[in-house]
Amino acid sequence: MRSLTVMVFSLLFTGSVLASQCPRLVHQIDQQLASSSYDSATQAQVMALRDQGQALHQQGKHGESVEVLKQAVELLNSEQK
């Protein structure tokens, strides 16, 4: 019973950690887009990933949201001029 309680607590805690990470990643993406110049194709791709990640966050799918938002950040970092 004790291990079940620990597992349930861990799952709940992980969800809340991921939930708070989503807005930070969206903010980071917005900041990077504003502070650097990227070609229009990269900007469009990043914005599509950002919007998808934000929609997933609003649906409560925080793990998926974080994955998508991290893809956008990686794309920005790889294309940074």
mmCIF file of the N, C-alpha and C atoms, coordinates in Angstrom:
data_MODEL
# 
_entry.id   MODEL 
# 
loop_
_atom_site.group_PDB 
_atom_site.id 
_atom_site.type_symbol 
_atom_site.label_atom_id 
_atom_site.label_alt_id 
_atom_site.label_comp_id 
_atom_site.label_asym_id 
_atom_site.label_entity_id 
_atom_site.label_seq_id 
_atom_site.pdbx_PDB_ins_code 
_atom_site.Cartn_x 
_atom_site.Cartn_y 
_atom_site.Cartn_z 
_atom_site.occupancy 
_atom_site.B_iso_or_equiv 
_atom_site.pdbx_formal_charge 
_atom_site.auth_seq_id 
_atom_site.auth_comp_id 
_atom_site.auth_asym_id 
_atom_site.auth_atom_id 
_atom_site.pdbx_PDB_model_num 
ATOM 1   N N  . MET A 1 1  ? 0.818  -1.188 0.000   1.00 0.00 ? 1  MET A N  1 
ATOM 2   C CA . MET A 1 1  ? 0.000  0.000  0.000   1.00 0.00 ? 1  MET A CA 1 
ATOM 3   C C  . MET A 1 1  ? 0.867  1.260  0.000   1.00 0.00 ? 1  MET A C  1 
ATOM 4   N N  . ARG A 1 2  ? 1.939  1.196  0.758   1.00 0.00 ? 2  ARG A N  1 
ATOM 5   C CA . ARG A 1 2  ? 2.831  2.349  0.851   1.00 0.00 ? 2  ARG A CA 1 
ATOM 6   C C  . ARG A 1 2  ? 3.464  2.675  -0.503  1.00 0.00 ? 2  ARG A C  1 
ATOM 7   N N  . SER A 1 3  ? 3.903  1.647  -1.229  1.00 0.00 ? 3  SER A N  1 
ATOM 8   C CA . SER A 1 3  ? 4.521  1.888  -2.529  1.00 0.00 ? 3  SER A CA 1 
ATOM 9   C C  . SER A 1 3  ? 3.503  2.430  -3.529  1.00 0.00 ? 3  SER A C  1 
ATOM 10  N N  . LEU A 1 4  ? 2.259  2.013  -3.421  1.00 0.00 ? 4  LEU A N  1 
ATOM 11  C CA . LEU A 1 4  ? 1.202  2.534  -4.301  1.00 0.00 ? 4  LEU A CA 1 
ATOM 12  C C  . LEU A 1 4  ? 0.982  4.018  -4.026  1.00 0.00 ? 4  LEU A C  1 
ATOM 13  N N  . THR A 1 5  ? 0.983  4.400  -2.773  1.00 0.00 ? 5  THR A N  1 
ATOM 14  C CA . THR A 1 5  ? 0.817  5.801  -2.396  1.00 0.00 ? 5  THR A CA 1 
ATOM 15  C C  . THR A 1 5  ? 1.969  6.641  -2.949  1.00 0.00 ? 5  THR A C  1 
ATOM 16  N N  . VAL A 1 6  ? 3.163  6.141  -2.832  1.00 0.00 ? 6  VAL A N  1 
ATOM 17  C CA . VAL A 1 6  ? 4.339  6.849  -3.341  1.00 0.00 ? 6  VAL A CA 1 
ATOM 18  C C  . VAL A 1 6  ? 4.252  6.995  -4.859  1.00 0.00 ? 6  VAL A C  1 
ATOM 19  N N  . MET A 1 7  ? 3.828  5.943  -5.543  1.00 0.00 ? 7  MET A N  1 
ATOM 20  C CA . MET A 1 7  ? 3.726  5.980  -6.995  1.00 0.00 ? 7  MET A CA 1 
ATOM 21  C C  . MET A 1 7  ? 2.665  6.994  -7.440  1.00 0.00 ? 7  MET A C  1 
ATOM 22  N N  . VAL A 1 8  ? 1.527  6.988  -6.791  1.00 0.00 ? 8  VAL A N  1 
ATOM 23  C CA . VAL A 1 8  ? 0.467  7.938  -7.136  1.00 0.00 ? 8  VAL A CA 1 
ATOM 24  C C  . VAL A 1 8  ? 0.935  9.364  -6.886  1.00 0.00 ? 8  VAL A C  1 
ATOM 25  N N  . PHE A 1 9  ? 1.566  9.616  -5.768  1.00 0.00 ? 9  PHE A N  1 
ATOM 26  C CA . PHE A 1 9  ? 2.093  10.945 -5.465  1.00 0.00 ? 9  PHE A CA 1 
ATOM 27  C C  . PHE A 1 9  ? 3.113  11.381 -6.514  1.00 0.00 ? 9  PHE A C  1 
ATOM 28  N N  . SER A 1 10 ? 3.978  10.471 -6.910  1.00 0.00 ? 10 SER A N  1 
ATOM 29  C CA . SER A 1 10 ? 5.000  10.786 -7.920  1.00 0.00 ? 10 SER A CA 1 
ATOM 30  C C  . SER A 1 10 ? 4.358  11.167 -9.247  1.00 0.00 ? 10 SER A C  1 
ATOM 31  N N  . LEU A 1 11 ? 3.349  10.429 -9.648  1.00 0.00 ? 11 LEU A N  1 
ATOM 32  C CA . LEU A 1 11 ? 2.665  10.738 -10.904 1.00 0.00 ? 11 LEU A CA 1 
ATOM 33  C C  . LEU A 1 11 ? 1.979  12.098 -10.847 1.00 0.00 ? 11 LEU A C  1 
ATOM 34  N N  . LEU A 1 12 ? 1.336  12.399 -9.750  1.00 0.00 ? 12 LEU A N  1 
ATOM 35  C CA . LEU A 1 12 ? 0.672  13.695 -9.599  1.00 0.00 ? 12 LEU A CA 1 
ATOM 36  C C  . LEU A 1 12 ? 1.679  14.834 -9.574  1.00 0.00 ? 12 LEU A C  1 
ATOM 37  N N  . PHE A 1 13 ? 2.770  14.648 -8.875  1.00 0.00 ? 13 PHE A N  1 
ATOM 38  C CA . PHE A 1 13 ? 3.805  15.671 -8.789  1.00 0.00 ? 13 PHE A CA 1 
ATOM 39  C C  . PHE A 1 13 ? 4.447  15.918 -10.145 1.00 0.00 ? 13 PHE A C  1 
ATOM 40  N N  . THR A 1 14 ? 4.718  14.852 -10.887 1.00 0.00 ? 14 THR A N  1 
ATOM 41  C CA . THR A 1 14 ? 5.324  14.981 -12.207 1.00 0.00 ? 14 THR A CA 1 
ATOM 42  C C  . THR A 1 14 ? 4.421  15.781 -13.134 1.00 0.00 ? 14 THR A C  1 
ATOM 43  N N  . GLY A 1 15 ? 3.130  15.535 -13.083 1.00 0.00 ? 15 GLY A N  1 
ATOM 44  C CA . GLY A 1 15 ? 2.180  16.274 -13.918 1.00 0.00 ? 15 GLY A CA 1 
ATOM 45  C C  . GLY A 1 15 ? 2.194  17.755 -13.622 1.00 0.00 ? 15 GLY A C  1 
ATOM 46  N N  . SER A 1 16 ? 2.266  18.119 -12.342 1.00 0.00 ? 16 SER A N  1 
ATOM 47  C CA . SER A 1 16 ? 2.275  19.536 -11.998 1.00 0.00 ? 16 SER A CA 1 
ATOM 48  C C  . SER A 1 16 ? 3.586  20.201 -12.392 1.00 0.00 ? 16 SER A C  1 
ATOM 49  N N  . VAL A 1 17 ? 4.678  19.480 -12.326 1.00 0.00 ? 17 VAL A N  1 
ATOM 50  C CA . VAL A 1 17 ? 5.971  20.025 -12.752 1.00 0.00 ? 17 VAL A CA 1 
ATOM 51  C C  . VAL A 1 17 ? 5.942  20.296 -14.248 1.00 0.00 ? 17 VAL A C  1 
ATOM 52  N N  . LEU A 1 18 ? 5.441  19.345 -15.017 1.00 0.00 ? 18 LEU A N  1 
ATOM 53  C CA . LEU A 1 18 ? 5.359  19.533 -16.464 1.00 0.00 ? 18 LEU A CA 1 
ATOM 54  C C  . LEU A 1 18 ? 4.406  20.663 -16.815 1.00 0.00 ? 18 LEU A C  1 
ATOM 55  N N  . ALA A 1 19 ? 3.314  20.794 -16.075 1.00 0.00 ? 19 ALA A N  1 
ATOM 56  C CA . ALA A 1 19 ? 2.335  21.841 -16.346 1.00 0.00 ? 19 ALA A CA 1 
ATOM 57  C C  . ALA A 1 19 ? 2.958  23.220 -16.207 1.00 0.00 ? 19 ALA A C  1 
ATOM 58  N N  . SER A 1 20 ? 3.839  23.398 -15.239 1.00 0.00 ? 20 SER A N  1 
ATOM 59  C CA . SER A 1 20 ? 4.458  24.710 -15.057 1.00 0.00 ? 20 SER A CA 1 
ATOM 60  C C  . SER A 1 20 ? 5.583  24.947 -16.055 1.00 0.00 ? 20 SER A C  1 
ATOM 61  N N  . GLN A 1 21 ? 6.096  23.891 -16.632 1.00 0.00 ? 21 GLN A N  1 
ATOM 62  C CA . GLN A 1 21 ? 7.192  24.029 -17.592 1.00 0.00 ? 21 GLN A CA 1 
ATOM 63  C C  . GLN A 1 21 ? 6.684  24.565 -18.934 1.00 0.00 ? 21 GLN A C  1 
ATOM 64  N N  . CYS A 1 22 ? 5.463  24.233 -19.300 1.00 0.00 ? 22 CYS A N  1 
ATOM 65  C CA . CYS A 1 22 ? 4.904  24.642 -20.596 1.00 0.00 ? 22 CYS A CA 1 
ATOM 66  C C  . CYS A 1 22 ? 4.923  26.161 -20.783 1.00 0.00 ? 22 CYS A C  1 
ATOM 67  N N  . PRO A 1 23 ? 4.349  26.942 -19.857 1.00 0.00 ? 23 PRO A N  1 
ATOM 68  C CA . PRO A 1 23 ? 4.363  28.399 -20.048 1.00 0.00 ? 23 PRO A CA 1 
ATOM 69  C C  . PRO A 1 23 ? 5.766  28.984 -20.119 1.00 0.00 ? 23 PRO A C  1 
ATOM 70  N N  . ARG A 1 24 ? 6.698  28.409 -19.369 1.00 0.00 ? 24 ARG A N  1 
ATOM 71  C CA . ARG A 1 24 ? 8.083  28.897 -19.433 1.00 0.00 ? 24 ARG A CA 1 
ATOM 72  C C  . ARG A 1 24 ? 8.689  28.661 -20.807 1.00 0.00 ? 24 ARG A C  1 
ATOM 73  N N  . LEU A 1 25 ? 8.403  27.507 -21.392 1.00 0.00 ? 25 LEU A N  1 
ATOM 74  C CA . LEU A 1 25 ? 8.932  27.218 -22.729 1.00 0.00 ? 25 LEU A CA 1 
ATOM 75  C C  . LEU A 1 25 ? 8.294  28.130 -23.775 1.00 0.00 ? 25 LEU A C  1 
ATOM 76  N N  . VAL A 1 26 ? 6.995  28.382 -23.661 1.00 0.00 ? 26 VAL A N  1 
ATOM 77  C CA . VAL A 1 26 ? 6.324  29.304 -24.593 1.00 0.00 ? 26 VAL A CA 1 
ATOM 78  C C  . VAL A 1 26 ? 6.967  30.681 -24.490 1.00 0.00 ? 26 VAL A C  1 
ATOM 79  N N  . HIS A 1 27 ? 7.201  31.133 -23.265 1.00 0.00 ? 27 HIS A N  1 
ATOM 80  C CA . HIS A 1 27 ? 7.839  32.436 -23.065 1.00 0.00 ? 27 HIS A CA 1 
ATOM 81  C C  . HIS A 1 27 ? 9.248  32.461 -23.662 1.00 0.00 ? 27 HIS A C  1 
ATOM 82  N N  . GLN A 1 28 ? 9.990  31.385 -23.460 1.00 0.00 ? 28 GLN A N  1 
ATOM 83  C CA . GLN A 1 28 ? 11.348 31.299 -24.016 1.00 0.00 ? 28 GLN A CA 1 
ATOM 84  C C  . GLN A 1 28 ? 11.316 31.378 -25.537 1.00 0.00 ? 28 GLN A C  1 
ATOM 85  N N  . ILE A 1 29 ? 10.378 30.683 -26.158 1.00 0.00 ? 29 ILE A N  1 
ATOM 86  C CA . ILE A 1 29 ? 10.241 30.708 -27.615 1.00 0.00 ? 29 ILE A CA 1 
ATOM 87  C C  . ILE A 1 29 ? 9.930  32.123 -28.079 1.00 0.00 ? 29 ILE A C  1 
ATOM 88  N N  . ASP A 1 30 ? 8.977  32.769 -27.416 1.00 0.00 ? 30 ASP A N  1 
ATOM 89  C CA . ASP A 1 30 ? 8.605  34.138 -27.781 1.00 0.00 ? 30 ASP A CA 1 
ATOM 90  C C  . ASP A 1 30 ? 9.793  35.080 -27.664 1.00 0.00 ? 30 ASP A C  1 
ATOM 91  N N  . GLN A 1 31 ? 10.571 34.938 -26.592 1.00 0.00 ? 31 GLN A N  1 
ATOM 92  C CA . GLN A 1 31 ? 11.742 35.783 -26.383 1.00 0.00 ? 31 GLN A CA 1 
ATOM 93  C C  . GLN A 1 31 ? 12.787 35.563 -27.473 1.00 0.00 ? 31 GLN A C  1 
ATOM 94  N N  . GLN A 1 32 ? 13.039 34.305 -27.817 1.00 0.00 ? 32 GLN A N  1 
ATOM 95  C CA . GLN A 1 32 ? 14.040 34.004 -28.839 1.00 0.00 ? 32 GLN A CA 1 
ATOM 96  C C  . GLN A 1 32 ? 13.599 34.534 -30.202 1.00 0.00 ? 32 GLN A C  1 
ATOM 97  N N  . LEU A 1 33 ? 12.322 34.404 -30.513 1.00 0.00 ? 33 LEU A N  1 
ATOM 98  C CA . LEU A 1 33 ? 11.825 34.921 -31.791 1.00 0.00 ? 33 LEU A CA 1 
ATOM 99  C C  . LEU A 1 33 ? 11.949 36.439 -31.854 1.00 0.00 ? 33 LEU A C  1 
ATOM 100 N N  . ALA A 1 34 ? 11.706 37.101 -30.738 1.00 0.00 ? 34 ALA A N  1 
ATOM 101 C CA . ALA A 1 34 ? 11.759 38.561 -30.700 1.00 0.00 ? 34 ALA A CA 1 
ATOM 102 C C  . ALA A 1 34 ? 13.180 39.100 -30.732 1.00 0.00 ? 34 ALA A C  1 
ATOM 103 N N  . SER A 1 35 ? 14.126 38.347 -30.177 1.00 0.00 ? 35 SER A N  1 
ATOM 104 C CA . SER A 1 35 ? 15.482 38.864 -30.034 1.00 0.00 ? 35 SER A CA 1 
ATOM 105 C C  . SER A 1 35 ? 16.425 38.502 -31.182 1.00 0.00 ? 35 SER A C  1 
ATOM 106 N N  . SER A 1 36 ? 16.031 37.616 -32.052 1.00 0.00 ? 36 SER A N  1 
ATOM 107 C CA . SER A 1 36 ? 16.902 37.206 -33.155 1.00 0.00 ? 36 SER A CA 1 
ATOM 108 C C  . SER A 1 36 ? 16.104 37.164 -34.445 1.00 0.00 ? 36 SER A C  1 
ATOM 109 N N  . SER A 1 37 ? 16.820 37.188 -35.552 1.00 0.00 ? 37 SER A N  1 
ATOM 110 C CA . SER A 1 37 ? 16.123 37.114 -36.840 1.00 0.00 ? 37 SER A CA 1 
ATOM 111 C C  . SER A 1 37 ? 16.278 35.706 -37.414 1.00 0.00 ? 37 SER A C  1 
ATOM 112 N N  . TYR A 1 38 ? 15.161 35.178 -37.853 1.00 0.00 ? 38 TYR A N  1 
ATOM 113 C CA . TYR A 1 38 ? 15.109 33.852 -38.457 1.00 0.00 ? 38 TYR A CA 1 
ATOM 114 C C  . TYR A 1 38 ? 14.414 33.984 -39.802 1.00 0.00 ? 38 TYR A C  1 
ATOM 115 N N  . ASP A 1 39 ? 14.731 33.073 -40.723 1.00 0.00 ? 39 ASP A N  1 
ATOM 116 C CA . ASP A 1 39 ? 14.045 33.120 -42.005 1.00 0.00 ? 39 ASP A CA 1 
ATOM 117 C C  . ASP A 1 39 ? 12.566 32.776 -41.799 1.00 0.00 ? 39 ASP A C  1 
ATOM 118 N N  . SER A 1 40 ? 11.754 33.153 -42.762 1.00 0.00 ? 40 SER A N  1 
ATOM 119 C CA . SER A 1 40 ? 10.299 33.014 -42.611 1.00 0.00 ? 40 SER A CA 1 
ATOM 120 C C  . SER A 1 40 ? 9.861  31.554 -42.470 1.00 0.00 ? 40 SER A C  1 
ATOM 121 N N  . ALA A 1 41 ? 10.558 30.630 -43.120 1.00 0.00 ? 41 ALA A N  1 
ATOM 122 C CA . ALA A 1 41 ? 10.199 29.213 -43.015 1.00 0.00 ? 41 ALA A CA 1 
ATOM 123 C C  . ALA A 1 41 ? 10.434 28.705 -41.594 1.00 0.00 ? 41 ALA A C  1 
ATOM 124 N N  . THR A 1 42 ? 11.557 29.095 -41.002 1.00 0.00 ? 42 THR A N  1 
ATOM 125 C CA . THR A 1 42 ? 11.851 28.692 -39.629 1.00 0.00 ? 42 THR A CA 1 
ATOM 126 C C  . THR A 1 42 ? 10.845 29.308 -38.670 1.00 0.00 ? 42 THR A C  1 
ATOM 127 N N  . GLN A 1 43 ? 10.556 30.594 -38.845 1.00 0.00 ? 43 GLN A N  1 
ATOM 128 C CA . GLN A 1 43 ? 9.579  31.256 -37.983 1.00 0.00 ? 43 GLN A CA 1 
ATOM 129 C C  . GLN A 1 43 ? 8.217  30.571 -38.064 1.00 0.00 ? 43 GLN A C  1 
ATOM 130 N N  . ALA A 1 44 ? 7.786  30.233 -39.265 1.00 0.00 ? 44 ALA A N  1 
ATOM 131 C CA . ALA A 1 44 ? 6.487  29.579 -39.438 1.00 0.00 ? 44 ALA A CA 1 
ATOM 132 C C  . ALA A 1 44 ? 6.468  28.213 -38.767 1.00 0.00 ? 44 ALA A C  1 
ATOM 133 N N  . GLN A 1 45 ? 7.547  27.459 -38.922 1.00 0.00 ? 45 GLN A N  1 
ATOM 134 C CA . GLN A 1 45 ? 7.618  26.132 -38.317 1.00 0.00 ? 45 GLN A CA 1 
ATOM 135 C C  . GLN A 1 45 ? 7.635  26.226 -36.788 1.00 0.00 ? 45 GLN A C  1 
ATOM 136 N N  . VAL A 1 46 ? 8.396  27.170 -36.257 1.00 0.00 ? 46 VAL A N  1 
ATOM 137 C CA . VAL A 1 46 ? 8.475  27.357 -34.809 1.00 0.00 ? 46 VAL A CA 1 
ATOM 138 C C  . VAL A 1 46 ? 7.116  27.797 -34.258 1.00 0.00 ? 46 VAL A C  1 
ATOM 139 N N  . MET A 1 47 ? 6.450  28.716 -34.938 1.00 0.00 ? 47 MET A N  1 
ATOM 140 C CA . MET A 1 47 ? 5.145  29.182 -34.473 1.00 0.00 ? 47 MET A CA 1 
ATOM 141 C C  . MET A 1 47 ? 4.107  28.065 -34.513 1.00 0.00 ? 47 MET A C  1 
ATOM 142 N N  . ALA A 1 48 ? 4.177  27.209 -35.505 1.00 0.00 ? 48 ALA A N  1 
ATOM 143 C CA . ALA A 1 48 ? 3.251  26.073 -35.570 1.00 0.00 ? 48 ALA A CA 1 
ATOM 144 C C  . ALA A 1 48 ? 3.484  25.126 -34.388 1.00 0.00 ? 48 ALA A C  1 
ATOM 145 N N  . LEU A 1 49 ? 4.747  24.848 -34.081 1.00 0.00 ? 49 LEU A N  1 
ATOM 146 C CA . LEU A 1 49 ? 5.075  24.000 -32.935 1.00 0.00 ? 49 LEU A CA 1 
ATOM 147 C C  . LEU A 1 49 ? 4.664  24.677 -31.622 1.00 0.00 ? 49 LEU A C  1 
ATOM 148 N N  . ARG A 1 50 ? 4.900  25.973 -31.527 1.00 0.00 ? 50 ARG A N  1 
ATOM 149 C CA . ARG A 1 50 ? 4.535  26.726 -30.328 1.00 0.00 ? 50 ARG A CA 1 
ATOM 150 C C  . ARG A 1 50 ? 3.027  26.668 -30.102 1.00 0.00 ? 50 ARG A C  1 
ATOM 151 N N  . ASP A 1 51 ? 2.264  26.927 -31.153 1.00 0.00 ? 51 ASP A N  1 
ATOM 152 C CA . ASP A 1 51 ? 0.804  26.910 -31.036 1.00 0.00 ? 51 ASP A CA 1 
ATOM 153 C C  . ASP A 1 51 ? 0.287  25.514 -30.690 1.00 0.00 ? 51 ASP A C  1 
ATOM 154 N N  . GLN A 1 52 ? 0.901  24.502 -31.295 1.00 0.00 ? 52 GLN A N  1 
ATOM 155 C CA . GLN A 1 52 ? 0.512  23.118 -30.996 1.00 0.00 ? 52 GLN A CA 1 
ATOM 156 C C  . GLN A 1 52 ? 0.819  22.791 -29.531 1.00 0.00 ? 52 GLN A C  1 
ATOM 157 N N  . GLY A 1 53 ? 1.984  23.194 -29.068 1.00 0.00 ? 53 GLY A N  1 
ATOM 158 C CA . GLY A 1 53 ? 2.357  22.953 -27.676 1.00 0.00 ? 53 GLY A CA 1 
ATOM 159 C C  . GLY A 1 53 ? 1.450  23.674 -26.699 1.00 0.00 ? 53 GLY A C  1 
ATOM 160 N N  . GLN A 1 54 ? 1.087  24.892 -27.029 1.00 0.00 ? 54 GLN A N  1 
ATOM 161 C CA . GLN A 1 54 ? 0.195  25.651 -26.158 1.00 0.00 ? 54 GLN A CA 1 
ATOM 162 C C  . GLN A 1 54 ? -1.195 25.012 -26.121 1.00 0.00 ? 54 GLN A C  1 
ATOM 163 N N  . ALA A 1 55 ? -1.677 24.532 -27.262 1.00 0.00 ? 55 ALA A N  1 
ATOM 164 C CA . ALA A 1 55 ? -2.977 23.862 -27.310 1.00 0.00 ? 55 ALA A CA 1 
ATOM 165 C C  . ALA A 1 55 ? -2.958 22.579 -26.477 1.00 0.00 ? 55 ALA A C  1 
ATOM 166 N N  . LEU A 1 56 ? -1.877 21.824 -26.572 1.00 0.00 ? 56 LEU A N  1 
ATOM 167 C CA . LEU A 1 56 ? -1.750 20.600 -25.774 1.00 0.00 ? 56 LEU A CA 1 
ATOM 168 C C  . LEU A 1 56 ? -1.736 20.929 -24.280 1.00 0.00 ? 56 LEU A C  1 
ATOM 169 N N  . HIS A 1 57 ? -1.058 22.001 -23.926 1.00 0.00 ? 57 HIS A N  1 
ATOM 170 C CA . HIS A 1 57 ? -1.021 22.442 -22.526 1.00 0.00 ? 57 HIS A CA 1 
ATOM 171 C C  . HIS A 1 57 ? -2.432 22.751 -22.039 1.00 0.00 ? 57 HIS A C  1 
ATOM 172 N N  . GLN A 1 58 ? -3.183 23.468 -22.839 1.00 0.00 ? 58 GLN A N  1 
ATOM 173 C CA . GLN A 1 58 ? -4.547 23.841 -22.452 1.00 0.00 ? 58 GLN A CA 1 
ATOM 174 C C  . GLN A 1 58 ? -5.463 22.622 -22.361 1.00 0.00 ? 58 GLN A C  1 
ATOM 175 N N  . GLN A 1 59 ? -5.140 21.567 -23.088 1.00 0.00 ? 59 GLN A N  1 
ATOM 176 C CA . GLN A 1 59 ? -5.913 20.331 -23.025 1.00 0.00 ? 59 GLN A CA 1 
ATOM 177 C C  . GLN A 1 59 ? -5.488 19.449 -21.853 1.00 0.00 ? 59 GLN A C  1 
ATOM 178 N N  . GLY A 1 60 ? -4.461 19.868 -21.131 1.00 0.00 ? 60 GLY A N  1 
ATOM 179 C CA . GLY A 1 60 ? -3.975 19.097 -19.992 1.00 0.00 ? 60 GLY A CA 1 
ATOM 180 C C  . GLY A 1 60 ? -2.983 18.019 -20.369 1.00 0.00 ? 60 GLY A C  1 
ATOM 181 N N  . LYS A 1 61 ? -2.495 18.034 -21.596 1.00 0.00 ? 61 LYS A N  1 
ATOM 182 C CA . LYS A 1 61 ? -1.527 17.037 -22.070 1.00 0.00 ? 61 LYS A CA 1 
ATOM 183 C C  . LYS A 1 61 ? -0.125 17.629 -21.938 1.00 0.00 ? 61 LYS A C  1 
ATOM 184 N N  . HIS A 1 62 ? 0.310  17.776 -20.709 1.00 0.00 ? 62 HIS A N  1 
ATOM 185 C CA . HIS A 1 62 ? 1.535  18.523 -20.442 1.00 0.00 ? 62 HIS A CA 1 
ATOM 186 C C  . HIS A 1 62 ? 2.795  17.820 -20.913 1.00 0.00 ? 62 HIS A C  1 
ATOM 187 N N  . GLY A 1 63 ? 2.855  16.517 -20.806 1.00 0.00 ? 63 GLY A N  1 
ATOM 188 C CA . GLY A 1 63 ? 4.030  15.789 -21.291 1.00 0.00 ? 63 GLY A CA 1 
ATOM 189 C C  . GLY A 1 63 ? 4.210  15.967 -22.789 1.00 0.00 ? 63 GLY A C  1 
ATOM 190 N N  . GLU A 1 64 ? 3.116  15.844 -23.530 1.00 0.00 ? 64 GLU A N  1 
ATOM 191 C CA . GLU A 1 64 ? 3.178  16.037 -24.980 1.00 0.00 ? 64 GLU A CA 1 
ATOM 192 C C  . GLU A 1 64 ? 3.510  17.484 -25.316 1.00 0.00 ? 64 GLU A C  1 
ATOM 193 N N  . SER A 1 65 ? 2.937  18.406 -24.552 1.00 0.00 ? 65 SER A N  1 
ATOM 194 C CA . SER A 1 65 ? 3.198  19.825 -24.772 1.00 0.00 ? 65 SER A CA 1 
ATOM 195 C C  . SER A 1 65 ? 4.672  20.145 -24.618 1.00 0.00 ? 65 SER A C  1 
ATOM 196 N N  . VAL A 1 66 ? 5.284  19.642 -23.560 1.00 0.00 ? 66 VAL A N  1 
ATOM 197 C CA . VAL A 1 66 ? 6.705  19.896 -23.313 1.00 0.00 ? 66 VAL A CA 1 
ATOM 198 C C  . VAL A 1 66 ? 7.551  19.344 -24.456 1.00 0.00 ? 66 VAL A C  1 
ATOM 199 N N  . GLU A 1 67 ? 7.227  18.157 -24.942 1.00 0.00 ? 67 GLU A N  1 
ATOM 200 C CA . GLU A 1 67 ? 7.984  17.575 -26.052 1.00 0.00 ? 67 GLU A CA 1 
ATOM 201 C C  . GLU A 1 67 ? 7.918  18.461 -27.291 1.00 0.00 ? 67 GLU A C  1 
ATOM 202 N N  . VAL A 1 68 ? 6.729  18.929 -27.637 1.00 0.00 ? 68 VAL A N  1 
ATOM 203 C CA . VAL A 1 68 ? 6.551  19.766 -28.828 1.00 0.00 ? 68 VAL A CA 1 
ATOM 204 C C  . VAL A 1 68 ? 7.255  21.108 -28.644 1.00 0.00 ? 68 VAL A C  1 
ATOM 205 N N  . LEU A 1 69 ? 7.110  21.710 -27.485 1.00 0.00 ? 69 LEU A N  1 
ATOM 206 C CA . LEU A 1 69 ? 7.745  23.008 -27.238 1.00 0.00 ? 69 LEU A CA 1 
ATOM 207 C C  . LEU A 1 69 ? 9.264  22.893 -27.244 1.00 0.00 ? 69 LEU A C  1 
ATOM 208 N N  . LYS A 1 70 ? 9.799  21.791 -26.747 1.00 0.00 ? 70 LYS A N  1 
ATOM 209 C CA . LYS A 1 70 ? 11.251 21.592 -26.785 1.00 0.00 ? 70 LYS A CA 1 
ATOM 210 C C  . LYS A 1 70 ? 11.746 21.426 -28.216 1.00 0.00 ? 70 LYS A C  1 
ATOM 211 N N  . GLN A 1 71 ? 10.932 20.841 -29.077 1.00 0.00 ? 71 GLN A N  1 
ATOM 212 C CA . GLN A 1 71 ? 11.296 20.750 -30.497 1.00 0.00 ? 71 GLN A CA 1 
ATOM 213 C C  . GLN A 1 71 ? 11.434 22.150 -31.087 1.00 0.00 ? 71 GLN A C  1 
ATOM 214 N N  . ALA A 1 72 ? 10.512 23.040 -30.725 1.00 0.00 ? 72 ALA A N  1 
ATOM 215 C CA . ALA A 1 72 ? 10.575 24.416 -31.218 1.00 0.00 ? 72 ALA A CA 1 
ATOM 216 C C  . ALA A 1 72 ? 11.830 25.110 -30.726 1.00 0.00 ? 72 ALA A C  1 
ATOM 217 N N  . VAL A 1 73 ? 12.177 24.926 -29.466 1.00 0.00 ? 73 VAL A N  1 
ATOM 218 C CA . VAL A 1 73 ? 13.386 25.545 -28.902 1.00 0.00 ? 73 VAL A CA 1 
ATOM 219 C C  . VAL A 1 73 ? 14.624 24.992 -29.604 1.00 0.00 ? 73 VAL A C  1 
ATOM 220 N N  . GLU A 1 74 ? 14.663 23.683 -29.814 1.00 0.00 ? 74 GLU A N  1 
ATOM 221 C CA . GLU A 1 74 ? 15.816 23.088 -30.504 1.00 0.00 ? 74 GLU A CA 1 
ATOM 222 C C  . GLU A 1 74 ? 15.950 23.629 -31.919 1.00 0.00 ? 74 GLU A C  1 
ATOM 223 N N  . LEU A 1 75 ? 14.833 23.811 -32.599 1.00 0.00 ? 75 LEU A N  1 
ATOM 224 C CA . LEU A 1 75 ? 14.861 24.364 -33.949 1.00 0.00 ? 75 LEU A CA 1 
ATOM 225 C C  . LEU A 1 75 ? 15.396 25.783 -33.922 1.00 0.00 ? 75 LEU A C  1 
ATOM 226 N N  . LEU A 1 76 ? 14.950 26.577 -32.981 1.00 0.00 ? 76 LEU A N  1 
ATOM 227 C CA . LEU A 1 76 ? 15.455 27.945 -32.862 1.00 0.00 ? 76 LEU A CA 1 
ATOM 228 C C  . LEU A 1 76 ? 16.949 27.961 -32.587 1.00 0.00 ? 76 LEU A C  1 
ATOM 229 N N  . ASN A 1 77 ? 17.387 27.081 -31.684 1.00 0.00 ? 77 ASN A N  1 
ATOM 230 C CA . ASN A 1 77 ? 18.814 27.044 -31.343 1.00 0.00 ? 77 ASN A CA 1 
ATOM 231 C C  . ASN A 1 77 ? 19.669 26.587 -32.517 1.00 0.00 ? 77 ASN A C  1 
ATOM 232 N N  . SER A 1 78 ? 19.151 25.676 -33.328 1.00 0.00 ? 78 SER A N  1 
ATOM 233 C CA . SER A 1 78 ? 19.931 25.183 -34.475 1.00 0.00 ? 78 SER A CA 1 
ATOM 234 C C  . SER A 1 78 ? 19.972 26.196 -35.616 1.00 0.00 ? 78 SER A C  1 
ATOM 235 N N  . GLU A 1 79 ? 18.994 27.070 -35.672 1.00 0.00 ? 79 GLU A N  1 
ATOM 236 C CA . GLU A 1 79 ? 18.917 28.050 -36.770 1.00 0.00 ? 79 GLU A CA 1 
ATOM 237 C C  . GLU A 1 79 ? 19.381 29.443 -36.354 1.00 0.00 ? 79 GLU A C  1 
ATOM 238 N N  . GLN A 1 80 ? 19.837 29.599 -35.130 1.00 0.00 ? 80 GLN A N  1 
ATOM 239 C CA . GLN A 1 80 ? 20.205 30.914 -34.630 1.00 0.00 ? 80 GLN A CA 1 
ATOM 240 C C  . GLN A 1 80 ? 21.343 31.501 -35.439 1.00 0.00 ? 80 GLN A C  1 
ATOM 241 N N  . LYS A 1 81 ? 21.158 32.760 -35.800 1.00 0.00 ? 81 LYS A N  1 
ATOM 242 C CA . LYS A 1 81 ? 22.156 33.463 -36.624 1.00 0.00 ? 81 LYS A CA 1 
ATOM 243 C C  . LYS A 1 81 ? 22.980 34.395 -35.796 1.00 0.00 ? 81 LYS A C  1 
# 
